[in-house]
Amino acid sequence: MGRDPFRTHGPRLVADEQRSELPVQVDVLIVGSGPVGATFARSLSELSPRAQVLMVEAGPLLGDPVGRHVRNIADLVERENMTRLSEGPGAPVASSRMARHFDSTTTDVVAAPGTFFVDPELAAVGRESTLSAAAMSTNVGGMGAHWAGATPDPRGRERIPFIEAGQWDDMLRVGRRLLATNPDPLAWSPEWGVFLERARAEFDPGLPLDGGLRDMPLAYQRSAEGQPYWTGVDVILGALAREPRDTFSLASRSLCSRLHVSGGKVTGAEISHLPSGQIRTVEARSIIVAADSLRTPQLLWASGIRPAALGRYLNDHVMVGGWFTPEYLDEPAEPDDLFPQTRTQNNLTETASTNVGWAPYSDEVHPLHGQFSLTTRPSDGGGTEGLAMVAYMLPKEPREEDRVWFSSDHSDPYGMPAVRFDYGSTDKDRALLLRAQAMIERAAGAQGARGISTVTQPNGMSLHYLGTTRMGEVDDGRSVCDSSSRVWGLENLYIGGNGVIPTALSSNPTLLSVSLASRAARAVARDLAAG
Ligand SMILES: Cc1cc2nc3c(=O)[nH]c(=O)nc-3n(C[C@H](O)[C@H](O)[C@H](O)COP(=O)(O)OP(=O)(O)OC[C@H]3O[C@@H](n4cnc5c(N)ncnc54)[C@H](O)[C@@H]3O)c2cc1C
């Protein structure tokens, strides 16, 4: 395969760019270019450097470098355009309003920037018996071009019991390296010191020794000038995103619409070039589907691969948060002005004076994941104004009946079977929500807050959907793949993403998904070596 003559760096771009043809035969086909697909690509470039790898992505490129995080785009108009490009084929539904985060009376629901609702009408209605606010991103880099970079370790029962205890440290170390996770505080201010001290005095006495409140590890590197460079897929791909290699091609705006199965393996994949509608079949020795927790099972279902557990045990983090001004800060007249270049709480970390903290999960004492932040700036009166946010993400009790399923009669905007949900909370889930709300009140009280706004986000707002293609120790009908992410019964089909996580995780899942993908890549490399 020849090099693209127009490009001097980065992977060969095929299909969408129309500069060269989609290869029809490769060693490995990766469906999806988010952090998990990128982890497979990067790991295979190290483990099987001669393997020909093709990555196909339904969404567009967001400029150079390939897979960059939009927060790294200094030009705000370009950043906005790239964000919109990720928001799918329908009308843009994300909003620039911050209001709902500060005003509990606001009832409208907006998708996070860079994402679009699976079903905008359902999101507006917000029924509890479904995952009404489920959303996705469609672009090179996936949600990894928009994420907030929180990368806490999974702990206790969040860890997958059939992956040996001795493997976890190494596995997570690899994940942290790929994501460039940074344990250092994002910024420092005297007010953050006061905030942490008061929060610790309130909560730490009840927590296990290694479970106290601390700064959140975030996925970014710091430039020589001190600016954060946020981890997108370009960072995960490493040299693959910057150097020309004949072994790695990327096809954007190219949807994998079907896998062909024969004789216990996947023999080919139909790739549809979305702008032209042209369809090609690509043959590969190994196929990896890393197309997020909703679209990985969608592709399997559309291909007739329908193990009993497909789409089931869906687990979304209910998110509940409170916003308030601590007594040692001035109340901001216009909260939105504190975040001039940002649109949701997920972007708070961009502001230089924002600190992000973490209250780790622990099985018995603190069975939920806490995140908090403090954003400050000098006020007109010569003091410091600011807002604190305390939020909890709650693990859901896993149930077989909570599921994503796919319509035989309706299609999504890409022509794939439409996504539907059956979903509900249990008494245990509701009890945990009450507990989290009480903890937010306590946290605000510890900071001497004058008034607090709390919001319980609708189901699906977390963007962390777990369990839909869960891994298992044995093929007993309750899992879709083995602990190496190989789909049961299909020797060359691997899957990745938050959907493979089988536990009731409450921490942000990307570190774990990326770590599991790097582990699974070793199994793919072994297959390739075995011929
Ligand atoms: C605003 C925001 C903040 C977040 N903050 C955090 C955080 O702080 N910490 C954390 O851990 N996580 C966070 N997340 C979630 C995190 O981004 C995801 O966990 C992560 O991106 C999942 O990676 P992935 O590769 O599995 O899927 P994705 O990043 O979703 O990528 C999947 C890709 O597959 C493509 N695709 C789907 N179907 C097909 C098909 N049939 N053919 C071709 N391509 C297809 C999609 O277009 C998409 O680009 C956040 C997400 C957002 C949007």
The ligand as an SDF file (V2000), in Angstrom:
LIG
                    3D

 53 58  0  0  0  0  0  0  0  0999 V2000
  -18.1950   15.3770   28.0890 C   0  0  0  0  0  0  0  0  0  0  0  0
  -17.6730   14.0320   28.5040 C   0  0  0  0  0  0  0  0  0  0  0  0
  -16.9790   13.8990   29.6890 C   0  0  0  0  0  0  0  0  0  0  0  0
  -16.4860   12.6460   30.0730 C   0  0  0  0  0  0  0  0  0  0  0  0
  -15.7060   12.5590   31.1850 N   0  0  0  0  0  0  0  0  0  0  0  0
  -15.1600   11.3860   31.5240 C   0  0  0  0  0  0  0  0  0  0  0  0
  -14.2420   11.3020   32.6180 C   0  0  0  0  0  0  0  0  0  0  0  0
  -13.9030   12.2990   33.2510 O   0  0  0  0  0  0  0  0  0  0  0  0
  -13.7230   10.0930   32.9280 N   0  0  0  0  0  0  0  0  0  0  0  0
  -14.0620    8.9700   32.2410 C   0  0  0  0  0  0  0  0  0  0  0  0
  -13.5690    7.8840   32.5900 O   0  0  0  0  0  0  0  0  0  0  0  0
  -14.8940    9.0210   31.1740 N   0  0  0  0  0  0  0  0  0  0  0  0
  -15.4440   10.1900   30.8010 C   0  0  0  0  0  0  0  0  0  0  0  0
  -16.2490   10.2650   29.7060 N   0  0  0  0  0  0  0  0  0  0  0  0
  -16.5530    9.0220   28.9920 C   0  0  0  0  0  0  0  0  0  0  0  0
  -15.3840    8.6090   28.0850 C   0  0  0  0  0  0  0  0  0  0  0  0
  -15.1650    9.5960   27.1250 O   0  0  0  0  0  0  0  0  0  0  0  0
  -15.7120    7.2560   27.4880 C   0  0  0  0  0  0  0  0  0  0  0  0
  -15.7100    6.3180   28.5540 O   0  0  0  0  0  0  0  0  0  0  0  0
  -14.6970    6.8010   26.4460 C   0  0  0  0  0  0  0  0  0  0  0  0
  -14.5740    7.7300   25.4010 O   0  0  0  0  0  0  0  0  0  0  0  0
  -15.1280    5.4490   25.8770 C   0  0  0  0  0  0  0  0  0  0  0  0
  -14.2300    5.0790   24.8680 O   0  0  0  0  0  0  0  0  0  0  0  0
  -14.6570    4.1280   23.6890 P   0  0  0  0  0  0  0  0  0  0  0  0
  -13.5130    4.0990   22.7520 O   0  0  0  0  0  0  0  0  0  0  0  0
  -15.1260    2.8360   24.2440 O   0  0  0  0  0  0  0  0  0  0  0  0
  -15.9510    4.7830   23.0300 O   0  0  0  0  0  0  0  0  0  0  0  0
  -16.1470    6.1770   22.2970 P   0  0  0  0  0  0  0  0  0  0  0  0
  -15.1740    7.1680   22.7950 O   0  0  0  0  0  0  0  0  0  0  0  0
  -17.5780    6.4950   22.4380 O   0  0  0  0  0  0  0  0  0  0  0  0
  -15.8090    5.8730   20.7770 O   0  0  0  0  0  0  0  0  0  0  0  0
  -16.5710    4.9710   20.0030 C   0  0  0  0  0  0  0  0  0  0  0  0
  -16.4710    5.3810   18.5390 C   0  0  0  0  0  0  0  0  0  0  0  0
  -17.0300    4.3300   17.7480 O   0  0  0  0  0  0  0  0  0  0  0  0
  -17.6690    4.9050   16.6330 C   0  0  0  0  0  0  0  0  0  0  0  0
  -18.6420    3.9570   16.0700 N   0  0  0  0  0  0  0  0  0  0  0  0
  -19.7830    3.5200   16.6450 C   0  0  0  0  0  0  0  0  0  0  0  0
  -20.3900    2.6190   15.8560 N   0  0  0  0  0  0  0  0  0  0  0  0
  -19.6280    2.4900   14.7570 C   0  0  0  0  0  0  0  0  0  0  0  0
  -19.7370    1.6850   13.5840 C   0  0  0  0  0  0  0  0  0  0  0  0
  -20.7250    0.7970   13.4230 N   0  0  0  0  0  0  0  0  0  0  0  0
  -18.7850    1.8190   12.6220 N   0  0  0  0  0  0  0  0  0  0  0  0
  -17.7500    2.6950   12.7780 C   0  0  0  0  0  0  0  0  0  0  0  0
  -17.5990    3.4660   13.8930 N   0  0  0  0  0  0  0  0  0  0  0  0
  -18.5140    3.3500   14.8790 C   0  0  0  0  0  0  0  0  0  0  0  0
  -18.3180    6.1440   17.2060 C   0  0  0  0  0  0  0  0  0  0  0  0
  -18.6050    7.0860   16.1900 O   0  0  0  0  0  0  0  0  0  0  0  0
  -17.2720    6.6390   18.2130 C   0  0  0  0  0  0  0  0  0  0  0  0
  -16.4300    7.6020   17.6340 O   0  0  0  0  0  0  0  0  0  0  0  0
  -16.7430   11.4980   29.2740 C   0  0  0  0  0  0  0  0  0  0  0  0
  -17.4400   11.6430   28.0700 C   0  0  0  0  0  0  0  0  0  0  0  0
  -17.8860   12.8990   27.6720 C   0  0  0  0  0  0  0  0  0  0  0  0
  -18.5910   13.0340   26.3580 C   0  0  0  0  0  0  0  0  0  0  0  0
  1  2  1  0
  2  3  1  0
  2 52  2  0
  3  4  2  0
  4  5  1  0
  4 50  1  0
  5  6  2  0
  6  7  1  0
  6 13  1  0
  7  8  2  0
  7  9  1  0
  9 10  1  0
 10 11  2  0
 10 12  1  0
 12 13  2  0
 13 14  1  0
 14 15  1  0
 14 50  1  0
 15 16  1  0
 16 17  1  0
 16 18  1  0
 18 19  1  0
 18 20  1  0
 20 21  1  0
 20 22  1  0
 22 23  1  0
 23 24  1  0
 24 25  2  0
 24 26  1  0
 24 27  1  0
 27 28  1  0
 28 29  2  0
 28 30  1  0
 28 31  1  0
 31 32  1  0
 32 33  1  0
 33 34  1  0
 33 48  1  0
 34 35  1  0
 35 36  1  0
 35 46  1  0
 36 37  1  0
 36 45  1  0
 37 38  2  0
 38 39  1  0
 39 40  1  0
 39 45  2  0
 40 41  1  0
 40 42  2  0
 42 43  1  0
 43 44  2  0
 44 45  1  0
 46 47  1  0
 46 48  1  0
 48 49  1  0
 50 51  2  0
 51 52  1  0
 52 53  1  0
M  END
$$$$
